């Protein structure tokens, strides 16, 4: 797929206008705090309505304005399509091809992108929650049904946790835990199965990319680690049985702590370089190579699953990578539509066909 145009009105600091990119590499350059990341965020929001930054929807609306609107025209699924997101205080309206939809999740499976920001370069060192967000974001963009399962699981988890806190004060409520346990295990086993399947695909591609960027000197392995003791290759029924058993064994710990200690919300995946945990032993350069490989693999898996290349959004990461990694990254995204933000672009880098967009005080071009 590729984006044909992006329009914006009252969106953050951007001056109302339209961005008309080329189908290959688009370079958005300017000083800091001019609106470069805001443009990429607007492109990303059509993946499901959530920012890749920790932002509230109210922050999308320009100061003193009541409403913000962004629209995109794109080619996907062998036809031209368009979508519009309208943000008001406490409300979001979604339109796809002129039809009003209940939520931006309706865009999943139509519009796909992969974003790579400086924060992603710390994925190896950060806590398990960051890695869970990475994998869940990917499987949600792969299929709308996955997003719905994760949403239902989180609702059930919150209800079970609320009950656990009540049980600590009212022990007679413990017998009602079974009401939530089966639903939690049913939904959780589906999430774990999909994560295993995704990680398996991701790991194979990431290994190839890492071999390339390290000149064959390093091997990269990615292993999903489940608190339910589930293993790759097990079916949903087998995962459910293990989850249920571990959940039962952890009841006393759950009641004492007031939250659920077992389940996909506590899982993680290991990133291993040359048989050593990258989080502990890898140098900063090795960690960045690993994350670069994972992000490229994320784009590759999406291409395999959807039959279309996602749009690649590179938010100020070029300056964070050395020349070797820059060249490797640009070479591997040649077949994608790419948006790159930067302060000063190195014209000696080979980006192929490209279009440049200067930005200053929110004004593009």
N, C-alpha and C positions, 0 to 999 in steps of 0.2 A: 504494500500500500504506500501511498505518498500523499502529503498535504498539498493542496492547490492554493489555498488562501487561509489566512487567520485574521479575523476582524475583532476589534476590541473597543468597548465604549465604557468610560468611567471605571476601567479596570486598573486597580492599584495606581501607580504613578504614570501609567502609559497614556500618552496623548491619543485621543480617539483616532483610529486609522485602520489600515489593512496591510498585512504583510503578505506578499506574493512571492513565495520561495521558488527555487528551481528544484528539479527532481533529484539532484545529487547533493552537493555539499553547500550549506548555507552558513556563512560566518557572520555572527552578530558581535560587533566590537564597540568598545567605549570604556570610559573610566568606571570605577566602582560606583555603585548606588545610582546608576542611570536607568535601570530597568531591564537589563539583559536577562536576569534570572526570571523576572516576571513574565517575559515572553515565553520562555521554556516551560514555566509553570502552567501558562494558559494552554499550551500545546498538550501538556501531560494530563490536564484535568479531564480531557475527553476520554481518558482510559477508564474512567469510572467515577469521576467527580471529586477525588481526593488529591490534595497537594502532596508533592514529594518533600515539602518542607512542613514543619510543625506550625500550620497556620489554621486560623479559624475562618470560616466562610465570610464572616462579617469584614474581615481584613481585605477581602478581594475588592470591596467597594471603595472607590476613591473618597477621600475625606470630604465631608459635607454633601455627598451625593446619596440618594436613596436606593440606587439600583446600579448594578454592573452587568454588562452583557458581553459574552465572547461567542464567536461563531467560527466554525471551521468547514471548509469544503475540502473533501478528500476523495481519493480513488481507492476503492476497496471492494473485494468480492466481485471483481470484473465490472464495476459500474461506479459512476459518480454519485457521491452521497454528501449530505450536509448535516450538521448538528449545531445546536445552540444551547448555551447554558445562561440562564438569567438568575442572578443572585440579588435577592432583596433581604432586608433584615429578618432573619429567622426563616427564610424560605428560599427554595431553589427550584426553578422550573427547567425542565429538560425537553428539548424538541429534537427529534430525529427525522430527517426528511419531511419536515413540516408537521409531524404528528407529535402531540404532547405525550410524554411518558411519565411514569410514576417516579422513576429515579434514574440517575446517570449510569447505574449498573446496566441499563439496557444497551449501553454503548459497547459493553464487553462483547467480544467476538466480531465486532465491526471495525473497531479502531484500536490499533496496537502500537505501543511505543516502549522503548527501554531508555531509562534515564541513568546517567552516570555523573555523579557530583563529587566534589572533594570529600564529603562525609563518607561516601562509599569506600574510599581508600582506607578507612579505619575499620571496615567490616570484620576483619580477622581479629583485631584486638578488642572490639567492643563485646558487650555481654550477649547472652543467648537470645534476648528479645529482639535485637537488631537482626540477627540471622533468621529468626522465625519470620520477622516482617518481610525480609528479602524473599524467602521462599513462598510465603503466602501471597505476597503481591504478584509473584510470577504465576502461581497456579490459578489465581483469581482472574488474571488477564487471559489465561488460557481458555477458561470456560466459566460462563456465568453461574452454572450450578455449583461450582466450588465456592464462589463467594457467598452464595446462599447457605451452604452447609456450614461454613466458618461463622457466619453471622448467627445462625441458630445455635451452634455449639457455644459461642460466647454468651448468648442469652441464658442458656441452660446452666453454664458454669457460674454465672453471676447469681442465679437463683439458688444453686446448690451452696455456694459460698455464704449467701445470706442465711440459709438454713443452718449451716455449720456454726455460725456466730450465735444463732438463737439456741442451738443445742447446748452450747457451753453454759448458758444460763438456765435452760429448760431441758434437762436430759431426757425427758419423756418424748421429745420430738425425734429422737434418733431413729426410731422405726420408720419415719417418713422419708428417710434418705433414699430408700429403694425407688421412690417415685422418680427421682432425678438420675439415679445411677444408670439405669438401662438406657435412657435417652442420651446421657452423656457418652456412654460407651458406644452406642450406635452411631452417633454423629462423629465422635472422636476417631473411631476405627476407620471411617471413610476418609477423614483428613489425613491420618497417618499413612494409609494406603496410597493416597494421591501424592503425598510428600515423597514417599519412597520411590514411586514411579518417576516423579519429576527429578529427584536428586540423581537417580540412575542415569537418566538422559543427560542431565547437566554435567555430571562428573566425567562422562566419556568425552564430551566436547571440550570441557575445561582442561582435561589432561592433554589433549592435542594442542590447544592454544599455549599451554604453559611449556610444553616441550619446545614449541616454536620460539617463544620469547626468551627461553633460557638456552637456546642453541643445543637442545637435547641433553643439557646437564642436570636438569631437575625433573623429578616426577611429582605430579600433583594428584592427591587422592581426596575425595570428599565422601564422608560417611555420615549417614543420618543416625542419630542416637536417640532412641525413644525411652522415656521413663517407664513405659508399659512393658518393656523388654521384648517388644515386637521386633521381628527381623525382616530384612528384605526378602521377598519371595513368598511370604506368607499371604494368604488371602484374607478378605475382610472378616470372615467368620473366625479365623484363627487369631487375628489381631483383637477382635472383640473379646474373645475368651481370655486372652492374656490381660487386656485392659481391665476387664471386669475382676479378674483375680487380684491384680495389683491394687486396684481401687479398694477392694474389700480388705486387703491386708493393711492398707494405710488409713483406715477409718479413725483409729485412735489419734494418729498424728494429725489428721485433718481436723478433728474436733478440737484438739489442743491448740492448733495454730489458727483455726478459724478460716482456713482456705484449702482448696483441693491441691494436693501435692503431686498427683499423678495425672498425666494426660498430655496431649499435644501442645497445650499452652505452657508446658515445662520442658519440652524437648529442645534439641539443639542439633547442629551438625558440625563435625570435626573437619577442619581443613588441614591436610597433612602434606608436607613437602619433604621428599626424600625420607619417608618413614618417621618423620618427627612432627609433632604438633606445631603448626605455624604460629599459633597464638603465643607459645612459650619460646620457641627456638628461632623463628624466622627473623631475618634482618628486615629493616623497613623496605628495602628494595624488593626483597622476596615477597613480602606481604602485598606490596602494590602489584607485583606481577601476578600473584594469585587472584587478587580482586579483579584485575583487568581481564584475566582469563575467565573468571566467573561471569562477569558482565557480558563479555563477548559470547560466552556459552549460553547465557540467558536469551540473547537475541537469536542465536542459532536454534535453540529449542523452540522458541516461538515460531520461527520460520518453518520448522519441521511440522509442528502441530497444526498451524493455521494455513499453511501453504502460501503464505505471504510474508515478505520481509517487514518487520516493524520499523517504525521511524526511530532513529537513534538521536537522543538528546544528550549532548556533552556539555555540561555546565561548568565551565572554568576549570576543567581537569587537565588541559594541555600543559599549563604552567606547573602543575604538580607532578608531571611525569618527565623523566629524562628523554633525550632525543631518541634513543633506541626504542623506548616504549611508545613514544609519540608516533614514530614511523610504523611500528607494528600495529598500533591501534588503527591508524588511518588506512593502512593497507587492508585490514580485515573488514572495514566497513564500506568499502568501495561500492558494493552492490546495494547499499541501503541509501535512503534519503537521510541526510545527517544535518543536524543543527548544532553549531559550535558557538559557545560564548567565550569571549576572551577580552582582555584589555588591549593587548597589542598582538596581532597575529603574525607569526613568523612566515614571511612570504617564501622562504626557502623550503618550507614543508610542501610535499607533493600531495595536494588534495584533489587533483583532477578537476573536472568541471565544477565551478563554484559560482556563488553569488554573494556579494558582501553587503551588509546592512550596518551602517554606523548608527549609534543610538546616543542621544544626549538629552538629559533631563526628561526622559520618557518619550522623546520624539524619535521615531524610526525613519532613517533615510534622509 
